[in-house]
Structures are given as C-alpha cells and as structure tokens.
Amino acid sequence: MPYDPFDSDTEFPSFPPTVIPKDLDAVRAILGGQRAVGRLYALARAEAAGDSRFLAELLLRDWEHRFVDVLERANQLLGGAGNGDTVEVPLKPPEATIQKIASAHAKGTPIELARLFSAFAARALYCKDLVPWKTETQPVYEHFRECVEAEDRHQAVLDLFAELLGANRDDEA
C-alpha cells in the first residue's frame, strides 16, 4: 500500500470519474496542483534544516525548472496573457493545509521528507488522473501534453531521491 500521510480532509485536485472536465476547468485543476507542489517545497525549504533542507531546495529547483513554462502557458490559457499577470487559481490543497503539512514535517529526516514529497506530488500532480481526457482545442492539448511530460519527469526525480535515500524500503515505514 502506498504511503499516504494525509487525512481525509486534505483536498487534492479531482473530478468525479464520470465527469469530463471542460478545458479551462481541467487547466485550473492542473495548475492548482502544480502550484501546491511548489509551495510545499518552498515552505519545507524555509522550515527544514540540514540535509532535509537541501533535499527541499533540490526539489524546488527541479520543480521551478520543469514548471516555469508550463505555469506561464496556463496563465495565458486562463486569460492572463501578455501583461505578466498571474491568474488567481486556488491551490489544491489550500495554502493553510500546505502550511500545516510543511510544519508537521519540518523536523523530518530526508527519508521522511522524500516519502512526504512523493506522496504529495502523486496526489497533487493531476494530469495522470485525467488521462484519457481529450480536448478539441490545440493550445489546451499542447499545454496538457507538456504538463504530463513535466509531471512525469518531476515524479521520476522524486522516485530517484526516494530510491537513493532508501525511502522505498518497507522495513523503515
């Protein structure tokens, strides 16, 4: 069973399985989850120390590298194009919940944080849950494709750190 440290009140991006989301609703859900992952890394970096802080910093850098263009494109699709405005999209989970999660794990070891980050990203990075979602709009399709690739690559980095730290071993769970 996968590690899941979140209570049932933690709200991650989702649509009921029978609902096919409209293009911009899907873009908002994806964007909210992606921003939430970056926010968790930033808060963890600010609160953690030593090797745990270093891990959070590395993952934040990877997240920034992979998602900077994706987030900008999402802003353009949602109507913030051209003038540098950021479209307000609620974080999923909300800021208060992310702060609570980061604070609760601030003293965690790198192994504990690797598990937390991996579990959080698996729930918040939402594209894999939308497949085989389809759109008739080419810019939305291109954005979705880029999101899937960025999320997959970032999850691979998380998996690599978890493997290197031994966070995948059952005897330490």
Backbone as JSON, one array per atom type, in Angstrom:
{
  "sequence": "MPYDPFDSDTEFPSFPPTVIPKDLDAVRAILGGQRAVGRLYALARAEAAGDSRFLAELLLRDWEHRFVDVLERANQLLGGAGNGDTVEVPLKPPEATIQKIASAHAKGTPIELARLFSAFAARALYCKDLVPWKTETQPVYEHFRECVEAEDRHQAVLDLFAELLGANRDDEA",
  "N": [[0.85, -1.18, 0.0], [0.64, 2.21, -0.89], [2.42, 4.92, 0.63], [0.64, 7.3, 2.46], [0.25, 10.11, 4.0], [-1.83, 11.86, 4.54], [-4.81, 13.31, 5.86], [-8.35, 12.61, 5.59], [-9.57, 15.02, 5.09], [-7.91, 16.51, 3.53], [-7.74, 18.26, 0.64], [-7.32, 17.48, -2.63], [-6.67, 18.07, -6.17], [-9.38, 17.07, -8.21], [-11.82, 15.36, -10.19], [-15.06, 13.94, -10.41], [-15.18, 10.51, -11.49], [-16.99, 10.13, -13.58], [-17.27, 12.55, -14.79], [-16.38, 14.61, -17.43], [-14.1, 16.99, -17.62], [-14.41, 20.47, -18.5], [-12.31, 22.32, -20.75], [-10.93, 24.65, -19.57], [-11.52, 24.28, -16.89], [-10.15, 21.92, -16.35], [-7.52, 22.84, -16.85], [-7.31, 24.71, -14.76], [-7.5, 23.01, -12.49], [-5.23, 21.39, -12.83], [-3.22, 23.35, -12.74], [-3.59, 24.39, -10.13], [-2.8, 22.19, -8.56], [-0.12, 21.86, -9.4], [1.04, 24.28, -8.59], [0.67, 23.99, -5.85], [2.44, 21.92, -5.19], [4.94, 23.17, -5.65], [4.72, 25.16, -3.71], [4.7, 23.66, -1.32], [7.33, 22.65, -1.35], [8.76, 25.07, -1.15], [7.94, 26.01, 1.39], [8.83, 23.89, 2.98], [11.57, 24.07, 2.54], [12.06, 26.48, 3.82], [11.49, 25.84, 6.47], [12.8, 23.45, 7.19], [15.94, 21.83, 8.12], [19.48, 21.34, 7.59], [20.28, 18.34, 5.86], [17.69, 17.74, 5.11], [16.63, 20.21, 4.42], [18.28, 20.73, 2.25], [17.42, 18.71, 0.47], [14.77, 19.61, 0.03], [15.35, 22.04, -1.21], [16.68, 21.17, -3.56], [14.57, 19.78, -4.82], [12.74, 21.86, -5.12], [14.14, 23.47, -6.92], [14.22, 21.74, -9.14], [11.48, 21.54, -9.62], [10.9, 24.26, -10.26], [12.42, 24.49, -12.6], [11.16, 22.64, -14.31], [8.49, 23.49, -14.39], [8.18, 26.22, -14.92], [7.67, 27.24, -17.57], [5.35, 25.82, -18.13], [3.55, 26.77, -16.2], [3.39, 29.45, -16.94], [2.23, 29.2, -19.48], [-0.24, 28.13, -18.75], [-1.32, 30.32, -17.4], [-1.61, 32.05, -19.58], [-3.52, 30.65, -21.1], [-5.66, 30.84, -19.37], [-6.28, 33.48, -19.41], [-4.49, 35.48, -18.59], [-2.66, 36.52, -20.33], [0.15, 38.17, -21.82], [0.55, 40.58, -20.2], [1.98, 39.87, -17.98], [0.49, 39.22, -15.78], [-0.66, 37.11, -13.16], [-2.94, 34.59, -13.12], [-5.43, 34.1, -10.74], [-5.67, 31.13, -9.18], [-6.99, 28.75, -7.09], [-4.94, 27.03, -4.73], [-4.49, 23.54, -4.58], [-3.96, 21.11, -2.4], [-5.39, 23.7, -0.26], [-3.65, 26.75, 0.77], [-3.44, 26.97, 3.65], [-3.61, 24.3, 4.46], [-1.36, 23.24, 3.2], [0.63, 24.64, 4.56], [0.23, 23.58, 7.12], [0.91, 20.88, 6.69], [3.61, 21.17, 5.92], [4.69, 22.31, 8.27], [4.18, 20.28, 10.13], [5.97, 18.38, 9.3], [8.43, 19.52, 9.45], [10.7, 18.92, 10.98], [11.45, 16.56, 9.93], [13.36, 13.74, 8.75], [15.56, 13.38, 5.88], [14.69, 11.05, 4.54], [12.05, 10.76, 5.49], [10.95, 13.15, 4.51], [11.31, 12.74, 1.76], [9.5, 10.67, 1.33], [7.12, 12.01, 2.05], [7.07, 14.17, 0.16], [6.93, 12.72, -2.24], [4.49, 11.34, -1.94], [2.74, 13.53, -1.72], [3.1, 14.84, -4.21], [2.24, 12.8, -5.9], [-0.48, 12.87, -5.46], [-1.2, 15.57, -5.89], [-0.17, 16.39, -8.38], [-1.84, 16.23, -11.18], [-2.35, 15.37, -13.79], [-2.01, 12.67, -14.72], [-4.25, 11.46, -13.7], [-6.24, 12.44, -15.25], [-6.0, 11.35, -17.76], [-7.68, 9.28, -19.98], [-8.36, 12.0, -20.88], [-9.72, 14.32, -23.19], [-9.4, 17.02, -25.52], [-10.66, 19.42, -27.79], [-9.32, 21.62, -28.49], [-6.41, 22.93, -29.74], [-4.26, 24.53, -28.44], [-4.82, 23.96, -25.72], [-4.56, 21.2, -25.71], [-1.78, 20.97, -26.31], [-0.71, 22.23, -24.07], [-1.62, 20.48, -22.04], [-0.25, 18.14, -22.79], [2.41, 18.98, -22.39], [2.29, 19.41, -19.64], [1.83, 16.79, -18.69], [4.27, 15.6, -19.44], [6.11, 17.19, -17.93], [5.23, 16.66, -15.3], [5.62, 13.86, -15.17], [8.41, 13.7, -15.46], [9.26, 15.14, -13.22], [8.21, 13.54, -11.2], [9.8, 11.31, -11.63], [12.27, 12.29, -10.73], [11.66, 12.63, -8.02], [11.21, 9.93, -7.37], [13.79, 8.94, -7.82], [15.3, 10.25, -5.79], [13.97, 9.15, -3.57], [14.66, 6.47, -3.88], [17.49, 6.61, -3.7], [17.75, 7.49, -1.07], [16.67, 5.44, 0.29], [14.01, 5.44, 0.89], [11.99, 3.9, -0.08], [11.94, 1.49, 1.11], [10.31, -1.08, 2.84], [10.87, -1.85, 5.46], [11.5, 0.42, 6.87], [9.27, 1.92, 7.04]],
  "CA": [[0.0, 0.0, 0.0], [1.46, 3.41, -0.95], [2.47, 5.82, 1.78], [-0.29, 8.41, 2.32], [0.17, 10.72, 5.33], [-2.82, 12.93, 4.54], [-6.11, 12.93, 6.39], [-9.42, 12.62, 4.59], [-9.98, 16.39, 4.83], [-6.96, 17.15, 2.61], [-8.41, 18.4, -0.65], [-6.45, 17.48, -3.79], [-7.44, 18.26, -7.4], [-10.08, 15.88, -8.69], [-13.15, 15.42, -10.79], [-15.67, 12.61, -10.33], [-14.79, 9.7, -12.64], [-17.97, 10.21, -14.67], [-17.29, 13.92, -15.32], [-15.33, 15.02, -18.35], [-13.99, 18.43, -17.33], [-14.23, 21.43, -19.58], [-10.9, 22.64, -20.94], [-10.36, 25.58, -18.61], [-11.64, 23.67, -15.57], [-9.01, 21.0, -16.25], [-6.3, 23.65, -16.74], [-7.3, 25.26, -13.39], [-7.2, 21.93, -11.54], [-3.83, 21.03, -13.02], [-2.41, 24.48, -12.26], [-3.69, 24.44, -8.67], [-1.97, 21.11, -8.01], [1.28, 22.13, -9.68], [1.47, 25.36, -7.7], [0.69, 23.46, -4.49], [3.69, 21.18, -5.02], [6.0, 24.16, -5.49], [4.54, 25.84, -2.43], [5.15, 22.75, -0.27], [8.8, 22.65, -1.36], [9.24, 26.36, -0.64], [7.71, 26.04, 2.83], [9.73, 22.91, 3.59], [12.92, 24.64, 2.49], [12.14, 27.54, 4.83], [11.34, 25.31, 7.83], [13.67, 22.31, 7.46], [17.35, 22.14, 8.36], [20.46, 20.33, 7.19], [20.06, 17.57, 4.64], [16.28, 17.85, 4.74], [16.51, 21.49, 3.72], [18.97, 20.55, 0.97], [16.5, 17.95, -0.37], [13.67, 20.5, -0.36], [15.92, 23.01, -2.16], [16.89, 20.48, -4.84], [13.28, 19.51, -5.45], [12.17, 23.14, -5.53], [14.83, 23.86, -8.16], [13.73, 20.89, -10.23], [10.1, 21.97, -9.89], [10.97, 25.54, -10.97], [12.94, 24.22, -13.94], [10.19, 21.9, -15.12], [7.14, 24.05, -14.44], [8.11, 27.66, -15.2], [6.98, 27.45, -18.84], [4.01, 25.23, -18.03], [2.71, 27.69, -15.43], [3.17, 30.64, -17.78], [1.27, 28.85, -20.53], [-1.55, 28.01, -18.11], [-1.79, 31.7, -17.19], [-2.04, 32.56, -20.88], [-4.78, 29.99, -21.46], [-6.73, 31.29, -18.46], [-6.61, 34.88, -19.64], [-3.52, 36.42, -18.06], [-1.61, 36.62, -21.34], [0.67, 39.42, -22.33], [0.96, 41.65, -19.3], [2.68, 39.33, -16.82], [-0.42, 38.94, -14.68], [-0.87, 35.73, -12.78], [-4.35, 34.31, -12.89], [-5.66, 33.51, -9.42], [-6.22, 29.78, -9.17], [-6.78, 28.24, -5.74], [-4.06, 25.9, -4.55], [-5.15, 22.3, -4.16], [-4.76, 21.6, -1.3], [-5.27, 25.13, 0.02], [-2.44, 27.25, 1.44], [-3.42, 26.64, 5.08], [-3.33, 22.87, 4.57], [0.04, 23.05, 2.82], [1.42, 25.13, 5.7], [0.09, 22.6, 8.19], [1.69, 19.7, 6.3], [5.03, 21.53, 5.99], [5.05, 22.48, 9.69], [4.15, 18.97, 10.8], [7.11, 17.57, 8.86], [9.61, 20.4, 9.4], [11.83, 18.26, 11.63], [11.6, 15.24, 9.34], [14.62, 13.34, 8.13], [15.43, 13.36, 4.42], [13.86, 9.9, 4.12], [10.65, 11.09, 5.77], [10.53, 14.18, 3.56], [11.2, 12.13, 0.43], [8.21, 9.97, 1.31], [6.07, 13.02, 2.06], [7.04, 14.87, -1.13], [6.47, 11.8, -3.27], [3.05, 11.11, -1.74], [2.04, 14.77, -2.02], [3.14, 15.04, -5.66], [1.42, 11.77, -6.53], [-1.88, 13.28, -5.33], [-1.44, 16.94, -6.38], [0.11, 16.47, -9.82], [-3.14, 15.65, -11.5], [-2.53, 15.0, -15.2], [-2.16, 11.23, -14.92], [-5.61, 11.09, -13.33], [-7.17, 12.9, -16.3], [-5.86, 10.53, -18.96], [-7.57, 9.74, -21.36], [-9.1, 13.22, -21.13], [-9.5, 14.85, -24.54], [-9.85, 18.37, -25.81], [-10.69, 19.75, -29.21], [-8.58, 22.87, -28.64], [-4.99, 22.62, -29.89], [-3.41, 25.07, -27.38], [-5.07, 23.24, -24.48], [-3.93, 19.89, -25.89], [-0.32, 21.15, -26.19], [-0.44, 22.51, -22.66], [-1.83, 19.24, -21.3], [0.87, 17.25, -23.14], [3.59, 19.49, -21.69], [2.08, 19.15, -18.21], [2.05, 15.36, -18.46], [5.72, 15.37, -19.51], [6.77, 17.83, -16.78], [4.87, 15.93, -14.1], [6.3, 12.57, -15.21], [9.84, 13.9, -15.21], [9.45, 15.54, -11.83], [7.96, 12.35, -10.39], [11.0, 10.47, -11.76], [13.28, 12.85, -9.83], [11.23, 12.24, -6.67], [11.47, 8.49, -7.23], [15.24, 8.78, -7.73], [15.7, 10.63, -4.43], [13.43, 8.16, -2.65], [15.49, 5.27, -4.03], [18.82, 6.89, -3.16], [17.67, 7.63, 0.38], [16.1, 4.22, 0.86], [12.66, 5.74, 1.37], [11.05, 2.94, -0.63], [12.07, 0.23, 1.85], [9.19, -1.33, 3.75], [11.31, -2.02, 6.84], [11.65, 1.73, 7.52], [7.98, 2.61, 7.02]],
  "C": [[0.89, 1.24, 0.0], [1.34, 4.26, 0.32], [1.54, 7.01, 1.52], [-0.52, 9.05, 3.69], [-0.94, 11.75, 5.5], [-4.15, 12.44, 5.09], [-7.17, 13.1, 5.31], [-9.91, 14.03, 4.25], [-9.06, 17.11, 3.84], [-7.54, 17.09, 1.2], [-7.39, 18.51, -1.78], [-7.3, 17.68, -5.04], [-8.13, 16.95, -7.81], [-11.4, 16.26, -9.36], [-13.75, 14.04, -10.59], [-15.34, 11.82, -11.6], [-15.74, 9.8, -13.84], [-18.01, 11.58, -15.33], [-16.1, 14.13, -16.25], [-15.22, 16.53, -18.2], [-13.89, 19.27, -18.59], [-12.77, 21.84, -19.6], [-10.33, 23.51, -19.82], [-10.5, 25.09, -17.17], [-10.48, 22.7, -15.33], [-7.71, 21.76, -16.08], [-6.19, 24.23, -15.32], [-6.92, 24.19, -12.36], [-5.74, 21.52, -11.62], [-2.92, 22.1, -12.44], [-2.43, 24.57, -10.74], [-2.83, 23.38, -8.0], [-0.49, 21.37, -8.21], [1.81, 23.24, -8.77], [1.56, 24.88, -6.25], [1.98, 22.69, -4.21], [4.85, 22.15, -4.82], [5.92, 24.87, -4.15], [5.0, 24.97, -1.27], [6.67, 22.72, -0.2], [9.35, 23.94, -0.77], [9.07, 26.45, 0.88], [8.64, 25.07, 3.56], [11.16, 23.43, 3.61], [13.09, 25.69, 3.59], [12.15, 26.97, 6.26], [12.31, 24.19, 8.18], [15.1, 22.77, 7.69], [18.22, 21.02, 7.8], [20.14, 19.67, 5.87], [18.6, 17.62, 4.17], [16.02, 19.14, 3.97], [17.15, 21.39, 2.33], [18.08, 19.77, -0.01], [15.36, 18.83, -0.87], [14.15, 21.52, -1.39], [16.13, 22.37, -3.53], [15.57, 20.23, -5.57], [12.58, 20.79, -5.88], [12.84, 23.61, -6.83], [14.36, 23.03, -9.35], [12.32, 21.3, -10.62], [10.1, 23.28, -10.68], [11.42, 25.33, -12.41], [11.88, 23.58, -14.83], [8.88, 22.65, -15.34], [7.07, 25.53, -14.8], [7.35, 27.94, -16.5], [5.55, 26.93, -18.8], [3.07, 26.18, -17.29], [2.4, 28.95, -16.22], [2.13, 30.36, -18.86], [-0.13, 28.7, -19.95], [-2.14, 29.39, -17.85], [-2.31, 32.29, -18.49], [-3.38, 31.96, -21.28], [-5.95, 30.5, -20.61], [-7.0, 32.78, -18.53], [-5.64, 35.89, -19.09], [-2.39, 36.69, -19.04], [-1.15, 38.05, -21.55], [1.18, 40.42, -21.33], [1.63, 41.14, -18.02], [1.79, 39.04, -15.63], [-0.49, 37.44, -14.41], [-2.34, 35.56, -12.47], [-4.49, 33.62, -11.53], [-6.37, 32.17, -9.58], [-5.96, 29.23, -7.78], [-5.82, 27.05, -5.75], [-4.89, 24.69, -4.12], [-4.08, 21.35, -3.68], [-4.52, 23.08, -1.03], [-4.01, 25.48, 0.82], [-2.36, 26.83, 2.91], [-3.09, 25.16, 5.29], [-1.87, 22.58, 4.22], [0.96, 23.51, 3.96], [1.39, 24.13, 6.86], [0.93, 21.35, 7.91], [3.18, 20.0, 6.43], [5.48, 21.67, 7.44], [5.12, 21.16, 10.42], [5.37, 18.12, 10.46], [8.42, 18.36, 8.84], [10.85, 19.75, 10.0], [12.1, 16.88, 11.05], [12.99, 14.99, 8.77], [14.46, 13.41, 6.61], [14.58, 12.2, 3.91], [12.38, 10.21, 4.34], [10.13, 12.15, 4.8], [10.41, 13.63, 2.15], [9.88, 11.39, 0.28], [7.05, 10.95, 1.23], [5.95, 13.69, 0.69], [6.51, 13.97, -2.24], [4.97, 11.55, -3.17], [2.24, 12.35, -2.11], [1.97, 14.99, -3.54], [2.26, 14.03, -6.38], [-0.07, 12.15, -6.49], [-2.15, 14.63, -5.99], [-1.17, 17.1, -7.87], [-0.93, 15.59, -10.52], [-3.28, 15.09, -12.91], [-2.77, 13.51, -15.41], [-3.57, 10.75, -14.6], [-6.64, 11.53, -14.39], [-7.09, 12.07, -17.58], [-6.95, 9.48, -18.93], [-8.44, 10.96, -21.68], [-8.74, 13.77, -22.51], [-10.03, 16.27, -24.64], [-9.82, 18.56, -27.32], [-9.85, 20.98, -29.52], [-7.09, 22.59, -28.65], [-4.11, 23.24, -28.79], [-3.6, 24.36, -26.03], [-4.44, 21.85, -24.56], [-2.42, 19.98, -25.71], [0.06, 21.41, -24.74], [-0.57, 21.23, -21.82], [-0.67, 18.27, -21.56], [2.13, 17.69, -22.4], [3.48, 19.27, -20.19], [2.35, 17.69, -17.87], [3.55, 15.06, -18.46], [6.45, 15.96, -18.31], [6.47, 17.06, -15.49], [5.56, 14.57, -14.05], [7.78, 12.7, -14.89], [10.11, 14.3, -13.77], [9.2, 14.34, -10.9], [9.15, 11.39, -10.48], [12.12, 10.97, -10.85], [12.93, 12.5, -8.38], [11.52, 10.77, -6.41], [12.96, 8.21, -7.08], [15.73, 9.12, -6.32], [15.2, 9.6, -3.41], [14.28, 6.88, -2.69], [16.86, 5.48, -3.42], [18.82, 6.95, -1.64], [17.14, 6.37, 1.07], [14.69, 4.42, 1.38], [11.62, 4.74, 0.85], [11.07, 1.62, 0.12], [10.92, 0.09, 2.85], [9.64, -1.41, 5.2], [11.51, -0.71, 7.58], [10.32, 2.47, 7.6], [7.35, 2.65, 8.38]]
}
